[in-house]
């Protein structure tokens, strides 16, 4: 079984407001302030960590801080602020679609597995206020992030909420429409360009398909995950699409600026694919993605250290800053792999 990691660097990045966005090496860079994007990710990690006895005390303290931030960030119409300065002043009227989608995702996880009943109740109240906003999203990843959270709510509350089922149906239809528009021979994908957080798109299809019992979405999720695997796995080494040029249909894929969030996304998508199919090969795919953090990558560079993670794998070496996004990606991947198989596969019951 995979071992749960240390929370030391997460604790260093966090204070009584939230989690600082960036770091200089392993030292928090306070001038960068906070963002809902990262706090949402951090709340998911704290919820996962709370189920491990050794991590529980710290995880409970951190989860309360992160949930308080999200509560303060939510606007009356269900949307969220994103950026907050270090002196606790909101810097925007409302956040990006991605940040709102990630907040919905985090709250959905909270409904399922926040470590206190009162927190689960608050998460439910907040996510239901935000859920209709997902139908306003125009960007595919924001829709996928929202779906990752809303499927958790729908499943955790007995799959009886018809309002959530209707929203999930529309989000699933949007993914199918995007795939029908962009895919062609040799390109089995949702868009003309593979960019960031790629595995979240197949994962969203799988999760929606599982909870709605929709075979079309499950098949689409498996099909596109296989295509993404064919692009990003070389000789059992995960080589995610780099942000130095992405991967345009018909063109050459970028191999560097590899980002930690890509490995974490592949871990989650592969484990959900295992839940949908029962095939052990998807567990091995998840292991391959997690091993990216531990040095099985295109530079043989260990990316995780002291509970933190370096910010990126570049052609000339490692970006040795250890900010929130990269650290949370590593922690999320490591924690979900450390869960018992029955817990990982529970959503497919």
C-alpha positions in Angstrom: 0.0 0.0 0.0 1.2 3.5 -0.8 2.2 5.4 2.3 0.6 8.7 3.3 3.0 11.7 3.0 4.0 14.3 5.5 1.9 17.5 5.8 4.9 19.6 7.0 5.1 21.8 3.9 1.3 22.2 3.7 1.4 23.5 7.3 4.3 25.8 6.4 2.3 27.3 3.5 -0.8 27.7 5.6 -1.8 30.3 8.2 -5.0 31.1 10.0 -6.5 32.6 6.8 -5.7 30.1 4.1 -2.8 28.8 2.1 -0.3 31.2 0.5 -0.2 30.7 -3.3 3.5 30.6 -4.1 6.9 30.0 -2.5 10.5 30.9 -3.0 12.1 27.5 -2.8 10.3 26.1 0.3 9.6 29.5 2.0 6.1 30.9 1.6 6.0 34.1 -0.5 3.4 36.1 1.4 3.3 38.9 -1.3 1.3 36.5 -3.5 -1.6 36.2 -1.1 -4.3 33.6 -1.4 -6.7 32.2 -3.9 -9.9 30.1 -3.8 -8.3 27.9 -6.5 -5.7 26.7 -4.0 -7.8 26.8 -0.9 -10.3 24.5 -2.6 -7.6 22.0 -3.5 -6.3 22.3 0.1 -9.7 21.5 1.6 -9.9 18.3 -0.5 -6.4 17.3 0.7 -7.3 18.0 4.3 -10.5 15.9 4.0 -8.5 13.1 2.6 -5.8 13.4 5.2 -8.3 13.4 8.1 -9.0 9.7 7.6 -5.3 8.9 8.5 -4.8 8.7 12.2 -1.2 10.1 12.1 -2.4 13.2 10.1 -5.8 13.7 11.6 -5.1 16.4 14.2 -3.3 18.7 11.7 -5.9 17.9 9.0 -8.8 18.9 11.2 -7.2 22.2 12.0 -6.4 22.9 8.4 -9.8 21.8 7.0 -11.5 24.3 9.4 -9.4 27.2 8.1 -9.9 26.3 4.4 -13.7 25.8 4.8 -13.9 29.2 6.6 -12.0 30.8 3.6 -14.4 29.2 1.1 -17.4 30.3 3.1 -16.1 33.9 3.2 -15.4 33.7 -0.6 -18.9 32.8 -1.6 -21.1 35.5 -3.1 -24.9 35.7 -2.5 -25.4 34.4 -6.1 -23.4 31.2 -5.4 -20.2 32.3 -7.2 -16.9 32.9 -5.4 -14.2 35.5 -5.2 -10.8 34.1 -6.2 -7.9 36.4 -5.2 -7.3 37.7 -1.7 -4.3 39.8 -0.7 -2.2 38.9 2.2 -3.9 41.6 4.3 -7.3 39.8 3.7 -8.8 42.1 1.1 -10.7 40.5 -1.9 -9.1 41.7 -5.1 -11.9 40.7 -7.6 -15.7 41.0 -7.9 -15.9 37.3 -8.8 -13.4 34.6 -9.7 -12.8 32.8 -13.0 -15.0 29.9 -14.1 -12.1 27.5 -13.2 -11.9 28.8 -9.6 -15.7 28.6 -9.1 -15.7 25.1 -10.6 -12.9 24.0 -8.2 -14.8 25.5 -5.2 -17.8 23.4 -6.2 -15.6 20.3 -6.5 -14.1 20.9 -3.1 -17.5 21.4 -1.4 -18.8 18.3 -3.1 -15.9 16.3 -1.6 -16.7 18.0 1.7 -20.4 16.7 1.6 -19.0 13.2 1.2 -16.1 13.1 3.5 -15.5 16.2 5.6 -14.5 14.9 9.1 -17.3 16.7 11.0 -21.1 16.5 10.5 -21.5 20.2 10.9 -18.9 20.8 8.1 -20.7 18.4 5.8 -23.9 20.3 6.4 -22.3 23.6 5.6 -20.7 22.2 2.5 -24.0 20.9 1.3 -25.7 24.3 1.8 -22.9 26.1 0.0 -22.6 23.7 -2.9 -26.3 23.7 -3.6 -26.2 27.5 -3.7 -23.4 27.3 -6.2 -24.6 24.3 -8.3 -26.8 26.2 -10.8 -23.8 28.5 -11.7 -22.2 25.5 -13.3 -24.8 25.8 -16.1 -23.4 29.2 -16.9 -19.9 28.0 -17.5 -18.5 28.2 -21.0 -15.1 26.5 -20.4 -14.9 22.8 -20.5 -12.6 22.3 -17.5 -14.7 24.5 -15.3 -17.7 22.2 -16.2 -15.6 19.2 -15.5 -14.4 20.5 -12.1 -18.0 21.2 -11.1 -19.1 17.7 -12.2 -16.4 16.2 -10.0 -17.9 17.8 -7.0 -21.6 17.5 -7.9 -21.3 13.7 -8.6 -19.9 13.4 -5.0 -22.9 15.2 -3.6 -25.4 13.3 -5.7 -23.9 10.0 -4.7 -23.4 10.8 -1.0 -27.0 11.9 -0.6 -28.5 8.7 -2.1 -28.7 9.7 -5.8 -32.2 11.1 -5.2 -31.8 14.8 -6.0 -33.4 15.4 -9.3 -32.1 19.0 -9.6 -28.5 17.7 -9.3 -29.2 14.9 -11.8 -30.5 17.5 -14.3 -27.4 19.6 -13.9 -25.1 16.6 -14.2 -27.0 15.5 -17.3 -26.3 18.9 -18.9 -22.6 18.9 -18.0 -22.3 15.4 -19.4 -24.0 16.5 -22.6 -21.6 19.4 -22.9 -18.6 17.0 -22.7 -20.1 14.7 -25.3 -20.9 17.6 -27.6 -17.3 18.9 -27.3 -15.9 15.5 -28.1 -18.2 15.1 -31.2 -17.0 18.5 -32.4 -13.2 18.1 -31.9 -12.5 14.4 -32.4 -11.4 12.9 -35.7 -9.3 10.0 -37.0 -6.2 9.9 -34.8 -7.5 12.5 -32.4 -9.9 11.2 -29.8 -10.2 14.2 -27.6 -12.6 17.0 -26.5 -10.7 20.0 -27.9 -8.4 20.9 -30.7 -5.5 21.4 -28.2 -4.5 19.4 -25.2 -3.7 21.9 -22.5 -3.8 21.6 -18.7 -5.4 19.2 -16.2 -6.2 17.0 -19.1 -7.3 13.8 -17.3 -10.0 15.7 -15.5 -12.1 15.6 -18.7 -12.3 11.8 -19.0 -12.7 11.6 -15.2 -15.7 13.9 -15.3 -17.3 11.7 -18.0 -16.7 8.6 -16.0 -18.0 10.0 -12.7 -21.1 11.4 -14.3 -21.7 8.2 -16.2 -21.3 6.1 -13.1 -23.8 8.1 -10.9 -26.3 8.5 -13.7 -25.8 5.0 -15.0 -25.1 6.3 -18.4 -23.1 3.8 -20.5 -22.4 6.4 -23.2 -20.5 8.7 -20.8 -18.6 5.8 -19.2 -17.5 4.5 -22.6 -16.5 8.1 -23.7 -14.5 8.5 -20.5 -12.6 5.2 -21.0 -12.1 5.9 -24.7 -10.6 9.3 -24.2 -8.5 8.2 -21.2 -7.0 5.5 -23.4 -6.2 8.1 -26.0 -4.6 10.4 -23.4 -2.6 7.5 -22.0 -1.3 6.8 -25.6 -0.1 10.4 -25.8 1.3 10.7 -22.2 2.8 7.4 -21.2 6.1 6.2 -22.7 7.6 2.9 -21.6 5.6 3.0 -18.3 6.8 6.6 -17.7 4.3 9.4 -17.4 5.3 12.3 -19.6 2.5 14.9 -19.3 1.8 17.5 -21.9 4.1 20.5 -21.1 2.8 24.1 -20.9 5.6 25.2 -23.2 3.4 24.8 -26.3 0.8 22.3 -25.3 -0.3 19.7 -27.9 -2.3 20.9 -30.9 -4.1 18.3 -33.0 -1.8 17.3 -35.9 1.2 18.9 -34.2 4.1 17.9 -32.0 3.4 17.7 -28.3 5.3 19.9 -25.8 7.4 17.8 -23.5 8.4 20.4 -20.9 7.0 22.6 -18.5 5.5 19.4 -17.0 3.2 20.3 -14.2 2.4 18.3 -11.0 -1.3 18.7 -11.4 -1.2 16.5 -14.5 0.1 13.6 -12.5 -2.5 14.0 -9.8 -5.3 14.2 -12.4 -4.1 11.0 -14.0 -4.1 9.2 -10.7 -7.7 10.1 -10.0 -8.9 9.4 -13.6 -7.2 6.0 -13.6 -8.7 5.0 -10.3 -12.2 5.9 -11.4 -11.6 3.9 -14.6 -10.7 1.0 -12.4 -13.9 1.5 -10.5 -15.9 1.5 -13.7 -14.3 -1.6 -15.2 -12.7 -3.6 -12.5 -9.5 -3.8 -14.6 -6.3 -3.8 -12.6 -4.4 -2.2 -15.5 -5.9 1.1 -14.5 -4.5 0.7 -11.0 -1.1 0.3 -12.6 -1.7 3.4 -14.7 -2.4 5.4 -11.5 0.8 4.0 -10.0 2.7 5.2 -13.1 1.3 8.7 -12.7 2.1 8.8 -9.0 5.7 7.6 -9.7 6.2 10.8 -11.7 6.6 12.6 -8.3 9.2 10.1 -7.0 11.6 10.3 -10.0 10.1 8.1 -12.7 9.8 10.9 -15.2 11.6 12.1 -18.3 14.4 13.7 -16.3 14.7 11.0 -13.5 14.1 14.0 -11.1 12.6 13.5 -7.7 9.8 16.1 -7.5 8.4 15.5 -4.0 10.4 16.4 -0.9 9.5 17.0 2.7 5.8 16.8 2.0 6.1 19.4 -0.7 6.5 19.3 -4.5 8.6 21.3 -6.9 6.7 23.5 -9.2 7.6 22.0 -12.5 9.8 19.8 -14.6 11.6 21.9 -17.3 13.9 20.9 -20.1 17.0 22.2 -18.3 16.0 21.0 -14.8 13.5 21.4 -12.0 11.7 24.5 -10.9 12.6 24.2 -7.2 10.0 26.6 -5.9 7.4 24.6 -3.9 4.1 26.5 -4.2 0.6 25.5 -3.2 -0.7 24.1 -6.5 2.2 21.7 -6.9 2.3 20.6 -3.3 -1.4 20.0 -3.2 -1.3 18.0 -6.4 1.4 15.7 -4.9 -0.5 15.3 -1.6 -3.8 14.6 -3.2 -2.3 11.9 -5.5 -0.4 10.3 -2.6 -3.3 10.3 -0.2 -5.8 8.9 -2.6 -3.4 6.1 -3.5 -2.9 5.3 0.2 -6.6 4.8 0.7 -8.0 1.2 0.9 -9.3 0.0 -2.5 -12.8 -0.3 -1.1 -12.7 3.5 -0.3 -11.3 4.4 -3.7 -13.9 2.4 -5.6 -16.9 3.4 -3.4 -18.5 5.7 -5.9 -19.0 2.8 -8.3 -21.2 0.8 -6.0 
